[in-house]
Amino acid sequence: MIRKIEEKDIPVILNWCNWYIRNSTATFETEELTLDEFKQRVAFITEKYPWIILEEGGKPVGYAYYSDFNSRQAYACTVDLAIYLDPNACHLGYGKILMQEMIRIARKSRYKNIVSLVTTGNIASEKLHERFGFVKKATFEDIGYKHNQWLAVSYYYLQLESE
C-alpha cells in the first residue's frame, strides 16, 4: 500500500536514513540526523511536495519524495527525486513500485522534468532509473568525499511527455 507520510513513520525512516549516512554512499550526508532535525526536514518538504510511504504487511519498507531541483522560479517545472528503502528490504521490487508512483504523481502534477542524483557505482539505483527511461546526462567526478574515498555523482533525467 502506498500512502502519505505520517508522524508515526518519522522515527522508523529516520533510522533508515541514519543507517545510510553511516554505512552507504547513497547519501552524501555525513552526520546522523536527530529526530527534531528529521521532523523539520519532512515538514519543510511536505509543505510543497509529496512524500510517500510504501507499506508491506502494515510496515513501511520504503519512501520517496520530491524536492526542489533548484529554488529559482524558472525551475518550478522540474523536481528532484529521492527514493530510499529499508536497508533490509532492498532488491525486492519496492524501488520499482515507488518509482512508478512518483512518475504518476509528477505527470498528474504537470511537472515537465524529474532529476535524480545518483552516486556512481550505485548499480541498483542506476538500473532503476534507466528502467524507467531516465537518461544519464552528466557525471561529476570526485565531487564528494565520504568513507575515505572520493565519489562521483551522475544526474539522471526524465523528461515527461506533454499531455
Buried (B, 14 or more C-beta within 10 A) or exposed (E): EBEEBEEEBBEBBBEBBBBBBEEBBBBBEEEEBEEEEBBEBBEEBEEEBBBBBBEBEEEBBBBBBBBBBEEEEEBEEBBBBBBBBBEEBEEBEBBEBBBEBBBEBBBEEEBBBBBBBBBBEBEEBBEBBEEBEBEBEEEEEEBBEBEEEEBBBBBBBBEBEEE
